[in-house]
Amino acid sequence: MRSADWIDQLTVSAYTVPTTTAGVPQQESDGTAVWDSTGVLVVEAASDGLVGLGYAYTSSAAVRVVRDQLAPIVLGSNRMDIESTFWSMAETMRNLGWEGVCASAISAVDIAIHDLRAKRLDTALVRLLGRARSKVMAYGSGGFTSYSAAQLHGQFSAWADDGFRAVKMKVGSSPADDVQRVAAARAAIGTRVALFVDANGAYDRKQALGFSERFHEQDVTWFEEPVSSDDLAGLRFLRDRGPAGMQIAAGEYGYTPAYFLRMLNAGAVDTIQADATRCGGITGFTRAAAIAQAAGVPISAHTAPSIHATLGAALSNVVHVEYFHDHAHIESLFFDGRPALTDGDLVPDASSPGHGLTLRRSDSEPYLVDQLVMTLDEEGRRSSPTIAAKRRNGRRG
C-alpha cells in the first residue's frame, strides 16, 4: 500500500517564451550567442495532497529525461529523503551524461521536492535551510549587445531609479564598440551604481586584459567570463593581472560539485557563480556554496531570481543574486508569490510554507509545448511504477 510520505505523482511541463521588448518580439544577444526565446521546465511533485513546485531554464528535451530517467526514481520515494533521491538521480545519468539538459531536469525536480518537504513541515524553505538574513542584494542584468543605445540607457537608468546598487551589461559580440557602450552605460547610471560587464567568453586572454584596463576607466568592478569558463588558466591570468578592485567571475555553467571544486582549486575566480536551475537545485547550490566557503571565495547566484532569493537569504556567503531581464519577466508572468524587490534587495517570503511560488496556469498556458503526468500504480510499488503519460501540444505565445 502507498505510504503518506511517498511522492505519488509528477507533472512535468515545458514552455517556450519568446523574447520581447515592449511586447514586440526581438532577438537578444551577448558576446557569443543569439536567441529569440527561452525554454522553461516546470516540475510539480505531489504527495498526500501537497504539491511542490520546481523549475529550470532549459530545453523541452528535459521532459523526456524526467519521464525516462528520473520518474522511476522519484515516484515512490520518500519526500523527506532528499539527499538519497538527489544522488540516485545523479547516478542514473552515468551513461547519458550528468551535465547540460540532464542536470537541469535534476535541478527542477530537486527544487520541487525541497518545496514539498518544507510544505510537509509547514515552514518556509528559507527557514528550513537556516535563514542567515531577511534579504539579499540583487543586481539588474541585461544590456544585451543587440540593444540600441537608447534601449541600453532606458533599461539601466530605470534600474538605477528603482534602487539597484549594481547593473550588468553584455559585451564581446562587437569588440570595437565595447568601450563606447560601457561608457554609455556608466553615463546612464551615474557614479553611485556599480557597473558589471559580462563577455560570455568572447575574448582571448590578451584581448580581455586590454579591455579590463579600458573598462576600469569607467569604474567597472566585475568582469564575468572575460575568457571561456573552460579556460581556467586564462581566468587565473586575468585575475592575477587585471586592475585592482575588478572581480573576475565565472561558474554559471557548473553542473556538478566537482566543477566548482576544480575552478576554485585553480584559483580562477574572485567570485564564483552558481545556478540552482543547472547545478542540481537546492541540493546542488548549497554544495557549491559550501565548497566556495571552504575556499574563502564568495558565491553569486546566476539568473532565476525567484528561487535564488531564498538561497541568497539562507546562505551567508551569497553576495548577490542576478535579476536577469528575461527570467524576471518570465517569473512575473508564470508565478505568484515571488519575492519582493525593495530598494535593490530581494526579500523572500518567510511566512508561507515552501518557497512561496505558485504556478499561474492561465498566464503560462499559452506558452505550453509539452506536458506529462506520471503516477504510481495502485499498489504504490516503487520498484516498478506504472507511468500514465498524457502528452499535450500547446502553442507558442
C-alpha positions in Angstrom: 0.0 0.0 0.0 1.1 3.6 -0.5 2.8 5.5 2.2 1.6 9.0 3.0 5.2 10.3 2.6 5.7 8.8 -0.8 5.8 11.0 -3.9 2.9 9.6 -5.9 2.7 12.0 -8.9 5.0 14.0 -11.1 3.7 16.6 -13.6 6.4 17.9 -15.9 5.6 20.8 -18.3 7.8 22.5 -20.9 7.2 26.1 -22.1 8.8 28.3 -24.8 8.6 32.0 -24.1 9.6 34.4 -27.0 11.9 37.4 -26.1 10.2 40.7 -26.5 10.8 44.4 -26.0 7.7 46.4 -25.1 5.6 43.5 -26.2 7.3 43.3 -29.6 9.3 40.1 -30.5 13.0 40.9 -30.6 16.2 38.8 -30.8 18.7 39.3 -28.0 22.4 38.6 -28.0 25.5 38.5 -25.8 29.2 38.1 -26.7 28.8 34.5 -28.1 25.1 33.7 -28.6 21.9 35.0 -30.2 18.4 33.9 -29.0 14.7 34.7 -29.6 13.1 32.5 -26.9 13.6 30.9 -23.5 12.8 27.4 -22.6 11.2 26.7 -19.1 10.8 23.4 -17.4 8.3 23.2 -14.5 8.0 20.2 -12.3 5.2 19.5 -9.8 5.8 16.7 -7.2 2.7 15.6 -5.3 2.4 13.6 -2.1 -0.6 13.1 0.2 -2.4 16.2 -1.2 0.6 18.5 -1.1 2.4 19.7 -4.2 5.9 21.0 -4.5 7.0 23.3 -7.4 10.3 23.4 -9.1 11.6 24.9 -12.4 14.6 25.3 -14.6 15.5 27.2 -17.7 16.3 24.5 -20.3 15.2 22.7 -23.4 11.9 20.9 -23.7 14.1 17.7 -24.1 14.2 17.7 -20.3 10.7 16.4 -20.3 11.9 13.0 -21.7 14.8 13.0 -19.2 12.3 13.3 -16.3 10.0 10.7 -17.9 12.6 8.1 -18.7 15.3 8.5 -16.1 14.0 10.4 -13.1 10.4 9.5 -12.6 11.2 5.8 -11.9 13.5 7.0 -9.1 11.3 9.8 -7.7 7.9 8.2 -7.8 7.6 6.1 -4.6 10.5 7.9 -2.9 10.1 9.5 0.5 9.5 13.2 0.2 11.7 13.7 3.2 14.7 11.7 1.9 16.0 14.4 -0.5 19.7 13.5 -0.2 19.1 9.9 -1.2 16.9 11.0 -4.1 19.4 13.6 -5.4 22.3 11.2 -5.6 20.1 8.4 -7.1 19.1 10.9 -9.8 22.7 11.8 -10.4 23.8 8.2 -10.6 21.2 7.3 -13.2 22.9 9.8 -15.6 26.1 7.9 -15.8 25.7 6.9 -19.5 23.6 9.9 -20.6 25.9 12.4 -19.0 25.1 14.4 -15.9 25.8 17.9 -17.4 23.5 20.0 -19.5 19.9 19.1 -20.0 20.0 16.2 -17.6 21.4 18.4 -14.8 18.6 21.0 -15.4 16.0 18.2 -15.2 17.5 17.1 -11.9 17.5 20.7 -10.7 13.8 21.3 -11.3 12.9 18.0 -9.6 15.1 18.8 -6.6 13.6 22.2 -6.1 10.1 20.7 -6.3 11.0 18.1 -3.6 12.5 20.7 -1.3 9.4 22.8 -1.7 7.2 19.7 -1.0 9.3 18.9 2.1 9.0 22.4 3.5 5.3 22.3 3.0 5.0 19.0 4.7 6.8 20.6 7.7 4.6 23.7 7.4 7.6 26.0 7.3 9.2 28.4 4.8 12.0 26.9 2.8 14.3 29.8 3.7 13.8 29.0 7.4 14.2 25.2 6.8 17.6 25.9 5.1 18.6 28.1 8.1 17.9 31.7 7.2 21.1 33.9 7.5 19.3 37.2 6.8 15.9 38.6 5.7 17.0 39.8 2.3 19.8 39.6 -0.3 21.2 42.2 -2.8 20.0 41.9 -6.4 21.7 43.4 -9.4 19.9 44.3 -12.7 21.2 42.2 -15.6 20.5 42.9 -19.3 22.2 45.5 -21.5 22.3 43.0 -24.4 24.6 43.6 -27.3 21.6 43.7 -29.5 20.2 46.7 -27.7 20.4 50.2 -29.2 22.0 53.0 -27.3 18.5 54.2 -26.3 17.4 50.8 -25.1 20.6 50.4 -23.0 20.2 53.9 -21.5 16.5 53.3 -20.8 16.9 50.0 -19.1 19.9 51.0 -16.9 18.6 54.4 -15.9 15.3 52.8 -14.9 17.1 50.2 -12.7 19.2 52.9 -11.1 16.0 54.9 -10.3 14.4 51.7 -8.9 17.2 51.4 -6.3 19.5 48.8 -7.8 23.0 49.2 -6.5 24.6 47.4 -9.4 23.8 46.6 -13.0 25.4 44.3 -15.6 25.7 44.5 -19.4 26.8 42.2 -22.2 30.0 42.8 -24.2 32.0 41.0 -26.8 29.9 40.5 -29.9 31.4 43.7 -31.5 34.6 44.4 -29.6 35.2 47.7 -31.5 32.1 49.1 -29.9 32.5 47.8 -26.4 34.4 50.7 -24.8 31.9 53.2 -26.1 28.9 51.1 -24.9 30.4 50.7 -21.4 30.9 54.5 -21.3 27.3 55.0 -22.3 26.2 52.6 -19.6 28.1 54.5 -17.0 26.6 57.7 -18.1 23.1 56.2 -17.7 23.6 55.1 -14.1 25.8 57.8 -12.7 28.6 57.2 -10.2 26.7 55.7 -7.3 25.7 52.4 -9.1 28.3 49.7 -9.6 28.8 48.6 -13.2 29.4 44.9 -14.2 30.3 43.5 -17.6 29.9 40.0 -19.0 31.8 38.9 -22.1 30.4 35.3 -22.1 33.9 34.1 -23.0 34.1 36.1 -26.2 37.6 37.5 -25.7 41.0 35.8 -25.8 43.4 36.3 -22.9 45.4 39.3 -24.1 42.3 41.0 -25.6 40.4 40.6 -22.3 43.4 42.0 -20.3 43.4 45.1 -22.6 39.6 45.6 -22.2 39.8 45.2 -18.4 42.1 48.2 -18.3 39.8 50.2 -20.5 36.7 49.2 -18.6 38.5 50.1 -15.4 38.4 53.7 -16.6 34.6 53.6 -16.3 34.9 52.0 -12.8 33.8 48.6 -13.9 34.2 46.4 -10.8 33.1 43.0 -12.1 34.3 41.2 -15.3 32.4 38.0 -15.9 33.7 35.3 -18.2 36.3 37.5 -19.9 37.5 34.3 -21.5 35.8 30.9 -21.8 34.9 29.4 -18.4 36.7 26.3 -19.6 40.0 28.2 -19.7 40.8 28.1 -16.1 44.4 29.2 -16.7 43.1 32.2 -18.7 40.8 33.2 -15.9 43.7 33.0 -13.4 45.8 35.1 -15.8 43.1 37.8 -15.8 42.6 37.5 -12.0 46.4 38.0 -11.4 47.0 40.7 -13.9 43.7 42.7 -14.1 43.2 46.1 -12.4 42.9 46.2 -8.7 39.3 46.2 -7.5 38.0 44.3 -10.5 36.4 41.0 -9.7 36.9 38.1 -12.1 33.8 35.9 -12.1 32.6 32.6 -13.7 30.9 29.4 -12.8 27.4 29.7 -14.3 28.0 26.5 -16.4 28.8 24.4 -13.3 26.5 21.4 -13.3 28.3 19.1 -10.7 30.0 19.7 -7.4 33.3 18.7 -9.0 33.2 21.6 -11.4 33.2 24.2 -8.7 36.0 22.4 -6.9 38.2 22.4 -10.0 37.5 26.1 -10.6 38.3 27.1 -7.1 41.4 24.8 -6.8 42.7 26.6 -10.0 42.4 30.0 -8.3 40.5 31.1 -11.4 37.9 33.5 -9.9 37.4 36.1 -7.2 33.7 35.3 -7.0 32.2 32.0 -8.2 28.8 31.8 -9.7 26.2 29.0 -9.4 22.8 28.5 -10.9 20.3 26.3 -8.9 18.4 25.6 -12.1 21.6 24.0 -13.6 23.7 22.7 -10.7 21.3 20.4 -9.0 18.6 22.6 -7.5 18.7 23.4 -3.8 20.9 20.4 -3.0 23.5 21.3 -5.7 23.6 25.0 -4.9 24.1 24.5 -1.2 27.0 22.2 -2.0 28.5 24.7 -4.4 28.2 27.4 -1.6 29.9 25.1 0.9 32.8 24.4 -1.5 33.1 28.2 -2.1 33.0 28.9 1.7 35.7 26.3 2.3 37.9 28.1 -0.3 37.2 31.5 1.2 35.6 32.7 -2.1 32.1 34.4 -2.2 29.4 33.0 -4.4 26.9 34.8 -6.6 23.6 33.4 -7.8 23.2 33.3 -11.6 19.8 34.3 -13.0 16.4 32.7 -11.9 15.9 35.4 -9.2 12.7 34.0 -7.6 14.4 30.8 -6.4 17.8 32.3 -5.7 16.2 34.9 -3.4 15.5 32.1 -1.0 19.1 30.7 -1.3 20.6 34.1 -1.0 18.8 34.8 2.2 19.6 31.4 3.6 23.3 31.2 2.8 25.6 33.8 4.3 28.3 33.7 1.6 25.9 34.5 -1.3 26.9 38.1 -2.1 24.1 38.9 -4.6 21.5 37.5 -7.0 21.3 38.2 -10.7 18.0 39.9 -11.6 18.2 38.8 -15.2 15.8 40.6 -17.5 14.4 37.6 -19.4 13.9 35.5 -16.3 12.4 38.3 -14.2 9.8 38.8 -17.0 9.0 35.1 -17.2 8.7 34.6 -13.5 6.4 37.6 -13.2 4.3 36.0 -15.9 4.3 32.5 -14.5 4.4 32.7 -10.7 2.5 34.2 -7.9 4.3 34.6 -4.5 7.6 36.0 -6.0 10.0 37.6 -3.5 9.5 41.3 -3.1 12.1 43.6 -4.7 12.7 46.5 -2.4 15.4 49.1 -2.9 17.5 46.7 -4.9 17.1 43.8 -2.5 15.1 40.6 -2.9 13.0 39.6 0.2 11.8 36.0 0.2 8.5 35.2 2.0 9.4 33.7 5.3 5.8 33.2 6.4 4.4 30.9 3.8 5.3 27.2 3.6 7.8 26.2 0.9 9.5 28.8 -1.3 6.2 30.6 -1.8 5.9 30.3 -5.5 2.7 29.0 -7.2 2.2 28.5 -10.9 -0.2 30.9 -12.6 -1.7 28.4 -15.1 -3.9 30.8 -17.0 -0.9 33.0 -18.0 1.6 30.2 -18.6 -0.8 28.1 -20.7 -0.3 29.9 -24.0 3.5 29.0 -23.9 3.0 25.3 -23.1 4.6 23.0 -25.7 4.7 19.6 -23.8 3.3 18.1 -20.6 3.3 14.7 -19.0 1.5 13.5 -15.9 3.2 10.4 -14.3 1.7 8.4 -11.4 2.4 5.4 -9.3 0.3 2.2 -9.7 -2.4 1.5 -7.2 -0.1 -0.6 -5.1 2.4 2.2 -4.9 5.3 -0.2 -5.8 8.4 1.9 -6.1 10.3 -0.8 -7.9 8.0 -0.9 -10.9 5.8 2.2 -11.0 3.2 2.4 -13.8 3.6 5.7 -15.5 0.5 7.1 -17.1 1.6 9.7 -19.6 -0.6 12.4 -21.0 1.0 14.4 -23.7 -0.3 17.7 -25.0 0.8 20.2 -27.5 0.4 23.8 -26.7 1.0 26.9 -28.8 3.8 29.3 -28.7 3.0 32.8 -27.5 
